Every structure is written in C-alpha cells, then in structure tokens.
Amino acid sequence: MINPSFPVCATVAVLSLSVAKVRADAPVSIESLLHEMVDRDAVARFPQRDFRLKQQSSYNRASRTPDEPEGWFTNKDFNRRPGDRNFLRIEENDGKKEWVLMDHDGAGAIVRTWMPWLRQLKPGSDITMRIYLDGSDEPALEGNMLGMFDGSGVIPHPFAHSSLRSAVNFFPIPYAKSCKVTTDKMPFFFQFTFREYAEGTPVKTFTMEDFEAAKGLTERTGEALLNPAATGAGNPLGFGAVLAAGEEKSVALPVGEAAVREVSVKLGDYSDPNLTRQVVLKMEFDGRETVWCPIGDFFGSGIGLNPVQGWYRTVAEDGTMSCRWVMPYRQGGKVSLLNLSDKAVEAELAVKTGDWTWDERSMYFHAGWRGQYPVPTRPFSDWNYVTLKGKGVYVGDTLTIMNPVEQWWGEGDEKIWVDGEDFPSIFGTGTEDYYAYSWGGRSTDFYEHPFHAQPFSHKYNKLNRKTGNEKNTMGFSVETRSRALDTMPFGSSLQLDMEVWSGTDCDMGYQVGAYWYGFADTTSNRKPEPVEVLNVPPLPVAMSGEETPKTK
C-alpha cells in the first residue's frame, strides 16, 4: 500500500507578494493585472470588470465560413510573398511603411503575444515592432519583433520567454482608448490576444514609467508563478485504497460554504500508461456532478505519467498529481476516483478545503472529457473540444493525440465562438501555436511554463533512433494550457473547435480534458464517456521498429 501521508504538493512554500491587493474600484492597470494573474480566487468569480477575450492573428483570410470548406481549411497563415495579406493593412507615415498587425478601439489590455522564429532551426529577425497606445504617434514600446517578447528584452522571464522556436509573452499591456501594433517590414506568423473591456471601464494606460515603478511587484509575481503552492488550504481529507476493477471510492467535503483548494492523486503503479486515462476523477458540488475527467487529462499529464509543473497543476516525479484551482460550493459535495480499468489499482486521493464567501459572482468549477478513435484526417474537419451554454469562464485544456505516421500530426487552427458571434473572435494559426510553441514537426522536445507545456512527445522512440529522423512525431503527444489573464468569459455560449489538419490521410486518436467555471444553470455537451475511455488508440506498429503503417 502507498504511504497515506504522501505529499499533496511537490512545490516549495507559498511566496507572498507582500503587497496589499488593489482596491476593487481602482482602474485596471499594470499593478492590478499582475495581482489578478496570481489570484486563483478571482478566477472562480465572474469578472467584476467584464471583458471578452479577442485575438488578431495572421490566420488565412480565405477562411470565411464553414459553409465554404475549401477556404475554411486553408492554412497559409504566414506572410511570405508580396501578395500575402494576412494582416490588417499597410500604412505609410513620412514615407515609411508600417504593417498593421493589431488595431483595437476601446479599453483593453494585451495579455498574450506569440510569434515564431522566422526560420525553423534558429531565431532571427531584423523586424522592428511598435505598440502605439491611445492614438499616440509615439510608440509606448518599440524593439525587435522577437527580442521584445522572448525574455531577453525589456519584459522579463517568466512573463516573456523563448518557448520551442517561438517568443511568447504574458506581461499585461493595458490601454484606455486604443492599441495599434505595427512592424516596419512584412510580418510572418503572429498572434495578439487581448481583453476588450466593457464600455466605461477605467483603465490606466501602460507607460514605461509605470512599468519601472512596478518592477518589484513584477519580480515577486514571477517568483510566485515559478513556485506555485495552494493558499488558504486546510488539512487534507482523503483515502489510500486498492480500487478493484470498476470500483469507485469517494471523500465527502465539509458541509457549508467552502472551497476545494487543492486536489492530489497518486497511483501505486504507472507502468501501464493507459491507467491515467482509465482512472477517472469525479467531483460533485451542491448536488451537481461538474467534473468527470480521466486523471491524466485533468492534471495535464495526458497518457502515462509525464512530470510537469505549471501555475495550476503539478505532476511530480514521484507520481503525485496535484491541482490548485479554487472550487467553491455552498452546501457540500464529494470527490471520487473511479477505476474503469480491468485491473485493481492502488490509489490515493487527498483534498484540501478552505474558507469561501459565496456571492452572486461565485461559480462552480467544471472539467469535461472527450475521446475519439479513429479520427479521420480526410476530409479536413473541426474537432469540438466543448460547447457551453449559459454564463461562465473558460480556463484551460489538455490535448493528447495519437499519430500513426511519421509526419507531424497537426497544423490546424483553434476557432472559438463566444456569445453566438457569426465569426470566431479567436481564430489561430496552428495547434502548436495555441499551446505556445511553433514549428510542431520539429519541436518535439519537452518544455514547460507556468501557463503551457508539452509534457510528452515521442521524439526519442525506437524508430527515431534508428532513422535519425528529427521530424518524426509518430506516437502520442501531449499539449496543455491553462489561463490566467487570458481566461475567456462568456455571457451566453462558448464553442471551442480545433482543426484536424494532418498532412497525411490517416486515422488519429484524439482526447481532451477541458476546464471551465460556470453558474448553476450553465451546461455543456461533455458527458461521461466510460465506453470511449476504454477505446484507447493503439500504438503504431512502427513504434516497435517494425514496418511503418500504410496510410490511406
């Protein structure tokens, strides 16, 4: 039997920001957004300052409507030739051209930027980027398109960082009236994700003076992101048991208003990677089941045990999987483990709760799962992660793909519709770009960041060692993303689709865990799928070094 006193969080002690929280009536600012970035309680309440997440990217403008499949699945998301127009426009000022990548009127804040290296194997850019705020003719930020946001420039790590062959930034850039981003040469791929605040929201526009004044808070926030720990959590409740095949065991939560602040699970044996899919975490709050998700997809490990650390979840080397989402309730509930495998499983579950004051903005935490095998890659299609009805906030997902061929498994764009809009307000440039890296066919290494990671990819499988094929992505790959400032509030609906867009006509396996908050009447199309959980995609024959499987 596993030691029942197993650690429930494989992280260091909590790092206090040592600064009083910003007043609720204060304007949105660098300071308020940095506090919000590490305030897990705030994510469990619908935003007091209402906003919608938007994105302007280099998606292919031939994609207009799903009713026109030829255009909808066009994926030339770059600008390489003179005729390419995957940007907004070209302006000419004092005889100099500027390519406009983002142009937003109204109060907002840039909360995520992504752009890849201009070549697959090495960085390099002589392109200057400028960010103009509130109609000013002088840029608030100016610098190399990649260097500004890869952690080597003015924005520090871990907010700005070099991911796998890309520059990614999460440092907030608020503005009161408008934001325009330009380059002095034709750009390549790009994404600018920003909050669009409700009219009348007071915002203090980013300045370098305010940026310098916030350096102490910036440093403390960065330290907190890199050293995550649950806050306000009491002593653990839980069990250590052997779950027979088909058995479910539960922990009752304390009665009355409270919040789950940490959940940890540990299995006794991870030698069978399918167990992280076949052992399911279930949660019930106030009489409603809101979580039904295999543990691997819930904690970000995907198929098998793949150690990784993020702001919300940690998968430790010793097999402990823990999460730190805050999950409030009013009366009570329970947390359960269900063993759907055909073998007995040693398992431990620990749940820590803490105080919570329920108000009209408090929401229930949800996690749903979808799995499908086979998923045909022809004709091209959109694969739905989740469709939500009602009001809530989307906060993350973990995607696991089984690819049966050597060529890269992805190229598809995320398409996210919010509140019944005619065209998705989030239209991306590639599956790997959504998970904050780039050049997916080559970027098969492990990487992690507080808000995204690739915990597992079959780069070093037997076939790769045999052929020396760096671009082989055959087998399973796991991608995960959680959201802080780039959460997606919705007032009536949200639909998140990902393109199934492989370069090969073949059958793949898809599974996703999706996470969101919602009110009591918020519903989703994700229901328990015990039959599909057992339909595990088989490894390709060639993973054992045998003949490569034939494509269609």
C-alpha positions as CSV (number, residue, x, y, z in Angstrom):
1,M,0.0,0.0,0.0
2,I,1.1,3.5,-0.7
3,N,2.1,5.7,2.2
4,P,-1.2,7.6,3.2
5,S,0.9,10.6,4.2
6,F,2.1,11.1,0.6
7,P,2.9,14.8,-0.3
8,V,0.0,16.6,-1.8
9,C,2.0,19.3,-3.5
10,A,5.5,18.9,-4.9
11,T,6.3,22.6,-4.8
12,V,8.1,24.9,-2.4
13,A,6.3,27.0,0.2
14,V,4.0,29.8,-0.8
15,L,5.7,33.0,-1.8
16,S,3.7,36.0,-0.6
17,L,3.5,39.0,-2.9
18,S,3.8,41.2,0.3
19,V,1.7,43.9,-1.3
20,A,-1.9,44.9,-0.4
21,K,-4.3,43.9,-3.1
22,V,-5.6,46.6,-5.4
23,R,-8.9,48.2,-4.5
24,A,-11.9,46.8,-6.4
25,D,-12.8,50.3,-7.6
26,A,-9.3,51.2,-8.8
27,P,-8.7,51.4,-12.6
28,V,-7.3,48.5,-14.5
29,S,-3.5,48.9,-14.5
30,I,-0.2,47.0,-14.7
31,E,-0.4,46.6,-11.0
32,S,-4.0,45.3,-10.8
33,L,-3.4,42.9,-13.7
34,L,-0.2,41.5,-12.1
35,H,-2.2,40.9,-8.9
36,E,-5.0,39.2,-10.8
37,M,-2.6,37.0,-12.7
38,V,-1.8,35.1,-9.4
39,D,-5.2,35.4,-7.7
40,R,-6.8,32.0,-8.0
41,D,-9.8,33.1,-6.0
42,A,-10.5,35.8,-8.6
43,V,-10.8,33.2,-11.4
44,A,-13.6,31.4,-9.5
45,R,-15.8,34.6,-9.7
46,F,-17.1,36.0,-12.9
47,P,-15.0,39.1,-13.6
48,Q,-16.1,42.2,-11.8
49,R,-14.7,44.2,-14.7
50,D,-16.5,42.4,-17.5
51,F,-14.5,41.7,-20.7
52,R,-14.3,39.4,-23.7
53,L,-11.1,37.9,-24.9
54,K,-10.3,38.7,-28.5
55,Q,-7.4,37.9,-30.9
56,Q,-5.9,39.3,-34.0
57,S,-3.6,36.9,-35.8
58,S,-2.2,36.0,-39.2
59,Y,-4.9,33.4,-39.8
60,N,-5.6,32.9,-43.5
61,R,-8.2,35.4,-44.7
62,A,-9.5,32.9,-47.1
63,S,-11.2,31.3,-44.1
64,R,-14.6,32.9,-44.1
65,T,-17.3,30.4,-43.2
66,P,-17.6,26.7,-42.5
67,D,-20.1,26.6,-45.4
68,E,-17.1,27.0,-47.7
69,P,-14.8,24.2,-46.7
70,E,-12.1,25.0,-49.3
71,G,-11.5,28.3,-47.8
72,W,-12.3,27.4,-44.2
73,F,-9.5,24.9,-44.0
74,T,-6.9,26.9,-45.9
75,N,-3.8,27.1,-43.7
76,K,-1.3,29.6,-45.3
77,D,-1.2,31.6,-42.1
78,F,2.0,33.4,-42.8
79,N,3.1,36.4,-44.8
80,R,5.9,35.5,-47.1
81,R,5.2,36.7,-50.6
82,P,4.3,40.2,-51.8
83,G,0.7,39.2,-52.4
84,D,0.1,37.7,-48.9
85,R,-2.4,39.8,-46.9
86,N,-2.7,38.0,-43.6
87,F,-2.5,41.3,-41.7
88,L,-4.8,44.3,-41.4
89,R,-3.3,46.9,-43.7
90,I,-0.2,48.8,-44.7
91,E,0.2,52.4,-43.6
92,E,2.6,55.0,-44.8
93,N,3.9,57.7,-42.5
94,D,6.6,60.2,-43.5
95,G,7.4,58.0,-46.5
96,K,7.9,54.9,-44.3
97,K,5.7,51.8,-44.5
98,E,4.3,50.1,-41.4
99,W,2.4,46.8,-41.5
100,V,-0.6,46.9,-39.0
101,L,-1.0,43.6,-37.1
102,M,-3.4,44.7,-34.5
103,D,-5.8,47.6,-34.3
104,H,-8.3,47.8,-31.4
105,D,-10.5,50.8,-30.5
106,G,-11.7,50.9,-26.9
107,A,-10.4,50.0,-23.5
108,G,-8.4,46.8,-23.3
109,A,-5.2,45.0,-22.4
110,I,-2.8,42.8,-24.4
111,V,-2.5,39.7,-22.3
112,R,-0.7,37.2,-24.6
113,T,1.5,37.5,-27.6
114,W,3.0,34.8,-29.7
115,M,5.3,34.8,-32.8
116,P,7.7,32.1,-34.1
117,W,11.3,32.2,-35.1
118,L,11.5,33.3,-38.7
119,R,13.3,30.1,-39.5
120,Q,12.6,26.7,-38.1
121,L,16.1,25.9,-36.8
122,K,17.3,29.3,-35.4
123,P,15.8,32.6,-34.3
124,G,16.5,35.8,-36.2
125,S,14.6,38.9,-37.1
126,D,15.5,42.4,-38.3
127,I,11.9,43.4,-38.0
128,T,11.1,46.3,-35.6
129,M,7.7,46.2,-33.8
130,R,6.0,49.2,-32.4
131,I,3.0,49.3,-30.0
132,Y,1.0,52.6,-30.1
133,L,-1.5,53.3,-27.3
134,D,-4.4,55.7,-27.1
135,G,-3.8,57.2,-30.5
136,S,-0.3,58.5,-29.7
137,D,2.1,59.0,-32.6
138,E,5.0,57.8,-30.4
139,P,5.1,54.1,-29.5
140,A,4.8,53.0,-25.9
141,L,7.0,50.0,-26.7
142,E,9.4,49.6,-29.6
143,G,12.0,46.9,-30.3
144,N,12.9,43.8,-32.2
145,M,9.8,41.7,-33.0
146,L,11.2,38.6,-31.3
147,G,13.6,40.2,-28.8
148,M,10.8,42.3,-27.1
149,F,9.0,39.2,-26.0
150,D,11.5,36.3,-25.7
151,G,12.7,37.2,-22.2
152,S,15.9,38.8,-23.5
153,G,14.5,42.3,-23.8
154,V,12.6,44.7,-21.5
155,I,9.9,42.2,-20.5
156,P,11.5,39.7,-18.0
157,H,11.2,36.0,-17.7
158,P,8.9,34.2,-16.9
159,F,6.3,36.6,-18.4
160,A,8.3,36.8,-21.7
161,H,10.2,33.7,-22.7
162,S,11.6,31.7,-25.5
163,S,9.4,28.6,-25.9
164,L,10.1,25.9,-28.5
165,R,11.2,28.0,-31.5
166,S,8.9,30.9,-30.6
167,A,8.7,34.1,-28.5
168,V,5.8,34.2,-26.0
169,N,4.7,37.0,-23.7
170,F,2.1,37.2,-20.9
171,F,3.0,40.5,-19.4
172,P,-0.1,42.8,-19.5
173,I,-0.2,45.9,-21.6
174,P,-3.3,47.9,-20.6
175,Y,-4.7,50.8,-22.6
176,A,-7.7,53.2,-22.0
177,K,-8.7,54.1,-25.6
178,S,-6.9,52.1,-28.3
179,C,-4.0,49.9,-29.3
180,K,-2.2,49.6,-32.6
181,V,0.7,47.2,-33.3
182,T,2.9,47.6,-36.4
183,T,6.1,46.3,-37.9
184,D,8.5,48.0,-40.3
185,K,8.6,45.0,-42.6
186,M,6.1,42.4,-43.7
187,P,5.5,40.2,-40.6
188,F,5.5,36.4,-40.6
189,F,3.1,34.4,-38.2
190,F,1.7,36.3,-35.2
191,Q,-1.0,36.3,-32.6
192,F,-2.0,39.2,-30.3
193,T,-4.6,38.2,-27.7
194,F,-6.2,41.0,-25.7
195,R,-9.1,41.8,-23.4
196,E,-11.8,44.0,-24.7
197,Y,-13.4,45.7,-21.6
198,A,-17.0,46.8,-21.3
199,E,-17.6,50.4,-22.2
200,G,-16.8,52.8,-19.4
201,T,-14.2,50.5,-17.7
202,P,-11.5,52.8,-16.3
203,V,-8.0,51.7,-17.5
204,K,-4.6,53.3,-16.7
205,T,-2.7,53.1,-19.9
206,F,0.8,51.4,-19.9
207,T,3.8,53.7,-19.7
208,M,7.4,52.8,-19.2
209,E,7.4,54.9,-16.1
210,D,4.6,52.7,-14.6
211,F,6.5,49.6,-15.8
212,E,9.6,50.7,-14.0
213,A,7.7,51.5,-10.9
214,A,6.1,48.1,-10.8
215,K,9.4,46.2,-11.1
216,G,9.3,45.0,-7.5
217,L,5.8,43.6,-7.9
218,T,6.8,42.1,-11.3
219,E,9.7,40.2,-9.7
220,R,7.5,38.9,-6.9
221,T,4.8,37.8,-9.3
222,G,7.3,36.0,-11.4
223,E,8.7,34.2,-8.4
224,A,5.2,33.1,-7.3
225,L,4.4,31.8,-10.8
226,L,7.6,29.7,-10.8
227,N,7.0,28.4,-7.3
228,P,3.2,27.5,-7.2
229,A,1.5,26.4,-4.0
230,A,-2.1,26.3,-2.8
231,T,-3.2,29.1,-0.5
232,G,-5.8,29.1,2.3
233,A,-5.9,25.3,2.3
234,G,-6.5,23.3,5.5
235,N,-5.6,19.7,6.5
236,P,-6.2,17.1,3.8
237,L,-9.1,14.7,3.7
238,G,-8.7,11.5,1.7
239,F,-8.0,7.9,1.5
240,G,-5.5,5.3,0.4
241,A,-7.1,2.1,-1.0
242,V,-6.9,-0.6,-3.6
243,L,-9.7,0.1,-6.1
244,A,-11.0,-3.1,-7.7
245,A,-11.8,-3.1,-11.4
246,G,-15.0,-0.9,-11.8
247,E,-14.9,0.3,-8.2
248,E,-15.5,3.9,-7.1
249,K,-14.5,5.5,-3.8
250,S,-15.3,9.0,-2.5
251,V,-14.4,11.6,0.0
252,A,-17.2,13.8,1.4
253,L,-16.5,17.5,1.6
254,P,-17.1,19.6,4.8
255,V,-20.7,20.8,5.0
256,G,-21.4,24.6,4.4
257,E,-19.8,27.3,2.4
258,A,-16.2,26.4,1.5
259,A,-13.9,25.8,-1.4
260,V,-11.7,23.0,-2.5
261,R,-8.2,24.5,-2.8
262,E,-6.1,21.5,-3.7
263,V,-6.7,18.0,-5.1
264,S,-4.0,15.4,-5.3
265,V,-4.0,11.9,-6.7
266,K,-1.3,9.2,-6.7
267,L,-1.4,5.7,-8.2
268,G,0.8,2.9,-7.0
269,D,1.9,1.8,-10.4
270,Y,2.3,3.8,-13.6
271,S,3.9,1.1,-15.7
272,D,0.6,0.9,-17.7
273,P,0.3,4.3,-19.3
274,N,-3.4,3.7,-20.0
275,L,-4.2,3.9,-16.3
276,T,-4.0,7.7,-16.3
277,R,-6.9,7.5,-18.9
278,Q,-8.8,4.7,-17.2
279,V,-8.8,6.1,-13.7
280,V,-11.4,8.9,-13.6
281,L,-11.7,11.9,-11.2
282,K,-15.2,12.9,-10.4
283,M,-16.5,15.9,-8.4
284,E,-19.9,16.8,-7.2
285,F,-20.8,20.2,-5.7
286,D,-24.2,21.1,-4.2
287,G,-25.9,18.0,-5.8
288,R,-24.4,18.5,-9.3
289,E,-21.7,16.5,-10.9
290,T,-19.4,19.1,-12.5
291,V,-16.2,17.1,-13.1
292,W,-15.8,13.8,-15.0
293,C,-12.3,13.5,-16.4
294,P,-9.5,10.9,-16.6
295,I,-6.7,11.9,-14.2
296,G,-4.1,12.3,-16.9
297,D,-6.1,14.8,-18.8
298,F,-7.3,16.6,-15.7
299,F,-3.8,17.2,-14.2
300,G,-2.0,17.8,-17.5
301,S,-0.1,14.6,-17.8
302,G,-2.1,13.1,-20.7
303,I,-1.3,9.5,-21.4
304,G,1.0,8.0,-18.8
305,L,3.0,9.7,-16.1
306,N,4.7,12.8,-17.5
307,P,6.2,15.1,-14.8
308,V,5.4,18.8,-15.5
309,Q,4.8,21.9,-13.4
310,G,2.5,24.8,-14.1
311,W,0.7,27.5,-12.1
312,Y,-2.4,25.5,-11.6
313,R,-1.1,21.9,-11.8
314,T,1.9,19.8,-10.9
315,V,2.8,16.3,-11.9
316,A,5.7,15.3,-9.7
317,E,8.5,12.7,-10.4
318,D,7.1,10.5,-7.6
319,G,3.8,10.2,-9.3
320,T,1.8,12.7,-7.3
321,M,-0.6,14.7,-9.5
322,S,-2.0,17.9,-7.9
323,C,-4.1,20.9,-8.9
324,R,-4.7,24.3,-7.3
325,W,-7.9,25.5,-9.0
326,V,-10.2,27.0,-6.4
327,M,-13.6,25.2,-6.5
328,P,-16.3,26.9,-4.3
329,Y,-19.6,25.4,-3.1
330,R,-22.4,26.4,-0.9
331,Q,-23.6,23.3,0.9
332,G,-21.4,20.3,0.3
333,G,-20.1,17.8,-2.2
334,K,-17.8,14.9,-2.8
335,V,-14.6,14.0,-4.7
336,S,-14.3,10.5,-6.1
337,L,-11.9,8.2,-8.0
338,L,-13.4,5.6,-10.4
339,N,-11.4,2.8,-11.7
340,L,-12.6,1.8,-15.2
341,S,-9.6,-0.4,-16.0
342,D,-9.8,-4.2,-15.9
343,K,-7.3,-4.5,-13.0
344,A,-7.0,-3.5,-9.4
345,V,-5.3,-0.1,-8.8
346,E,-3.6,1.2,-5.7
347,A,-4.7,4.8,-5.4
348,E,-4.6,7.7,-3.0
349,L,-6.7,10.8,-3.0
350,A,-6.2,13.9,-0.9
351,V,-8.5,17.0,-0.9
352,K,-7.7,20.3,0.9
353,T,-10.5,22.8,1.5
354,G,-10.6,26.3,2.9
355,D,-12.9,29.2,3.6
356,W,-15.1,30.8,0.9
357,T,-17.7,33.5,1.0
358,W,-20.3,32.8,-1.7
359,D,-21.6,35.8,-3.6
360,E,-23.5,36.5,-6.9
361,R,-20.3,36.2,-8.9
362,S,-19.2,32.8,-7.4
363,M,-19.1,29.9,-10.0
364,Y,-18.7,26.2,-9.9
365,F,-15.6,24.5,-11.3
366,H,-16.2,22.1,-14.2
367,A,-14.0,19.6,-16.1
368,G,-15.2,17.5,-19.1
369,W,-13.6,15.0,-21.3
370,R,-13.9,13.8,-24.9
371,G,-12.1,10.9,-26.6
372,Q,-12.4,9.6,-30.1
373,Y,-10.7,6.9,-32.1
374,P,-10.4,6.8,-35.0
375,V,-10.4,10.4,-36.1
376,P,-10.1,10.5,-39.9
377,T,-7.9,13.4,-41.3
378,R,-9.8,13.5,-44.6
379,P,-11.8,15.4,-45.4
380,F,-10.5,18.2,-43.2
381,S,-12.7,18.9,-40.2
382,D,-13.1,20.8,-36.9
383,W,-13.0,18.7,-33.8
384,N,-15.0,20.1,-30.9
385,Y,-13.4,20.4,-27.5
386,V,-16.5,21.6,-25.8
387,T,-19.7,23.7,-26.4
388,L,-21.0,25.6,-23.4
389,K,-24.4,27.2,-22.9
390,G,-25.0,29.8,-20.2
391,K,-22.5,32.1,-18.4
392,G,-19.1,31.3,-17.2
393,V,-15.3,31.5,-17.8
394,Y,-13.1,29.0,-19.8
395,V,-9.8,28.3,-18.1
396,G,-7.8,25.6,-20.0
397,D,-7.4,22.2,-21.6
398,T,-5.1,19.3,-22.2
399,L,-4.9,17.6,-25.6
400,T,-3.4,14.1,-26.2
401,I,-3.0,12.9,-29.8
402,M,-2.0,9.5,-31.2
403,N,-0.4,9.9,-34.6
404,P,0.1,6.7,-36.6
405,V,2.6,8.2,-39.2
406,E,6.0,9.8,-39.2
407,Q,4.8,13.2,-40.5
408,W,3.6,15.8,-38.0
409,W,0.1,15.3,-36.6
410,G,-1.0,18.9,-36.7
411,E,-1.4,22.2,-38.5
412,G,-5.0,23.1,-37.5
413,D,-6.2,26.3,-36.1
414,E,-8.3,26.9,-33.0
415,K,-11.7,28.5,-33.7
416,I,-13.5,29.9,-30.7
417,W,-17.0,31.4,-30.9
418,V,-18.3,33.4,-27.9
419,D,-21.9,34.5,-27.2
420,G,-23.3,33.5,-30.6
421,E,-21.0,35.5,-32.8
422,D,-21.0,34.9,-36.6
423,F,-17.2,34.5,-36.9
424,P,-14.9,33.2,-34.2
425,S,-13.3,36.0,-32.1
426,I,-10.3,33.7,-31.6
427,F,-9.0,32.3,-34.9
428,G,-5.5,30.9,-34.6
429,T,-2.7,29.8,-36.8
430,G,-1.9,26.3,-35.7
431,T,-2.5,23.7,-33.0
432,E,1.0,24.1,-31.6
433,D,0.7,27.9,-31.7
434,Y,-2.4,27.6,-29.4
435,Y,-0.1,25.7,-27.0
436,A,2.5,28.5,-27.2
437,Y,5.3,27.0,-29.3
438,S,5.9,26.7,-33.0
439,W,7.2,24.5,-35.9
440,G,5.5,21.5,-34.5
441,G,7.1,19.0,-36.8
442,R,10.5,19.8,-35.4
443,S,9.6,21.0,-31.9
444,T,9.1,17.6,-30.2
445,D,11.2,18.3,-27.0
446,F,9.8,18.5,-23.5
447,Y,9.1,22.1,-22.3
448,E,7.1,23.7,-19.6
449,H,6.0,27.2,-18.5
450,P,3.5,28.3,-15.8
451,F,0.7,28.5,-18.4
452,H,1.5,25.9,-21.0
453,A,3.7,22.8,-21.7
454,Q,4.4,19.9,-23.9
455,P,4.9,17.2,-21.3
456,F,5.4,14.3,-23.7
457,S,6.2,13.6,-27.3
458,H,7.6,10.5,-29.0
459,K,10.8,12.2,-30.3
460,Y,13.1,9.6,-28.9
461,N,11.2,6.5,-29.9
462,K,12.9,3.4,-31.4
463,L,12.2,4.4,-34.9
464,N,13.7,7.9,-34.4
465,R,16.9,6.5,-33.0
466,K,17.0,4.0,-35.9
467,T,16.4,6.5,-38.7
468,G,17.7,9.8,-37.2
469,N,14.5,11.4,-38.4
470,E,14.2,14.5,-36.2
471,K,10.8,15.4,-37.8
472,N,9.2,12.0,-36.8
473,T,6.2,12.7,-34.4
474,M,4.7,9.2,-34.6
475,G,3.0,8.0,-31.4
476,F,1.5,10.0,-28.6
477,S,2.0,13.8,-28.0
478,V,0.6,15.7,-25.0
479,E,-0.1,19.5,-25.0
480,T,-1.6,21.5,-22.2
481,R,-2.6,25.1,-21.5
482,S,-4.1,26.9,-18.5
483,R,-5.3,30.5,-18.5
484,A,-4.9,33.4,-16.0
485,L,-5.2,36.9,-17.6
486,D,-6.3,35.2,-20.9
487,T,-9.3,33.4,-19.4
488,M,-12.4,33.5,-21.7
489,P,-15.6,34.9,-20.1
490,F,-18.8,34.2,-21.9
491,G,-22.3,35.5,-21.3
492,S,-24.5,33.1,-23.2
493,S,-22.3,30.5,-25.0
494,L,-18.8,29.3,-26.0
495,Q,-17.7,26.8,-28.6
496,L,-14.1,25.7,-28.9
497,D,-13.1,23.7,-32.0
498,M,-9.6,22.6,-33.2
499,E,-8.9,21.8,-36.8
500,V,-7.9,18.2,-37.6
501,W,-5.4,19.1,-40.2
502,S,-2.7,16.5,-40.8
503,G,-0.5,16.4,-44.0
504,T,-1.3,12.7,-44.2
505,D,-4.6,10.9,-44.9
506,C,-4.8,8.6,-41.9
507,D,-6.7,7.8,-38.7
508,M,-5.6,9.5,-35.5
509,G,-6.7,9.3,-31.9
510,Y,-7.8,12.4,-30.0
511,Q,-8.6,13.0,-26.4
512,V,-9.0,16.3,-24.5
513,G,-9.7,17.4,-21.0
514,A,-11.4,20.9,-20.9
515,Y,-11.8,23.1,-17.8
516,W,-14.2,26.0,-17.1
517,Y,-16.3,27.8,-14.4
518,G,-20.0,28.2,-14.7
519,F,-23.1,29.1,-12.8
520,A,-25.7,26.6,-11.7
521,D,-27.6,26.8,-15.0
522,T,-24.5,26.6,-17.2
523,T,-24.5,23.4,-19.3
524,S,-22.1,21.7,-21.7
525,N,-22.1,18.9,-24.3
526,R,-19.5,17.0,-22.5
527,K,-21.0,13.9,-20.7
528,P,-19.3,10.9,-19.0
529,E,-17.8,8.6,-21.7
530,P,-16.8,5.4,-19.9
531,V,-17.0,3.3,-23.1
532,E,-14.7,5.7,-25.0
533,V,-12.3,5.8,-22.1
534,L,-11.6,2.1,-22.8
535,N,-11.2,2.7,-26.5
536,V,-7.5,3.5,-26.2
537,P,-5.8,4.2,-29.5
538,P,-3.2,1.5,-30.3
539,L,0.4,2.5,-30.7
540,P,1.6,2.4,-34.4
541,V,3.2,-0.8,-35.4
542,A,6.4,1.0,-36.3
543,M,6.8,2.3,-32.8
544,S,8.4,-1.1,-32.1
545,G,10.7,-0.7,-35.1
546,E,8.6,-2.8,-37.4
547,E,7.2,-1.8,-40.8
548,T,5.7,1.7,-40.9
549,P,1.9,1.6,-41.2
550,K,0.4,2.4,-44.5
551,T,-1.6,5.5,-45.0
552,K,-4.9,5.6,-46.8
